[in-house]
Structure formats: C-alpha cells, structure tokens
Amino acid sequence: MIAIFLFYIHVIFGLYVFTKRWQDEGLGAAILILIFVGIIFSVGWTISYLIASLIFPPEGFGKFYNRDTISLTIVTIFEYFFYTTYFRGKGRKGKESLI
C-alpha cells in the first residue's frame, strides 16, 4: 500500500510537470522534462535500493514496509528536495517558478 501511494505521487507529479511545461513552453519541452523526471526517478531508485540493501534486511520493517518500499521512500525524499531546488531556481532567473 505504501509503495502504491509513492508511485501515485510520482505519476501525479509527472503529469503536473508535463502539463505545466506544455502550457508554458510547448510539447517538446514537456516531453523533455518528462524524460528528465523519469531518468532521475529510475537512477535514484537504483541507487537508493543499493543503499537500502546494505543497511536493511530484505523483510525491512514488516509486510508493508520492506526493503523495496524503504528505497522508494528514500528516492521520494531525495526527489522532493531536488525538484524543489531545481524548479524553484528556475524562477530566480527572471522566469516564473514552475512549482
């Protein structure tokens, strides 16, 4: 259940960023930002799984919070801070902030 909720957050964020970029800059920029978000998610999840596998046992903290969900939580926290910095930094250069 936790993993599904975290995936849902990623899907909603991807749709939001895609739509916002499409309205502001066009379809090409929207597709590029969606690819960027997908690459950051996949690479971040791979790295966070490696870290989680070194620290936590496979069963994690129980049935619903295993090592996979822990790594997904780690990547979600990392992405929150990264995207907040990345998209809010866009507004400081004279353009409107994306978030």
Stockholm file with secondary structure:
# STOCKHOLM 1.0

chainA/1-99         MIAIFLFYIHVIFGLYVFTKRWQDEGLGAAILILIFVGIIFSVGWTISYLIASLIFPPEGFGKFYNRDTISLTIVTIFEYFFYTTYFRGKGRKGKESLI
#=GR chainA/1-99 SS CHHHHHHHHHHHHHHHHHHHHHHHHCHHHHHHHHHHHHHHHHHHHHHHHHHHHHHSCTTTTSSSSCHHHHHHHHHHHHHHHHHHHHHHHHHTTTSCCCC
#=GC SS_cons        CHHHHHHHHHHHHHHHHHHHHHHHHCHHHHHHHHHHHHHHHHHHHHHHHHHHHHHSCTTTTSSSSCHHHHHHHHHHHHHHHHHHHHHHHHHTTTSCCCC
//
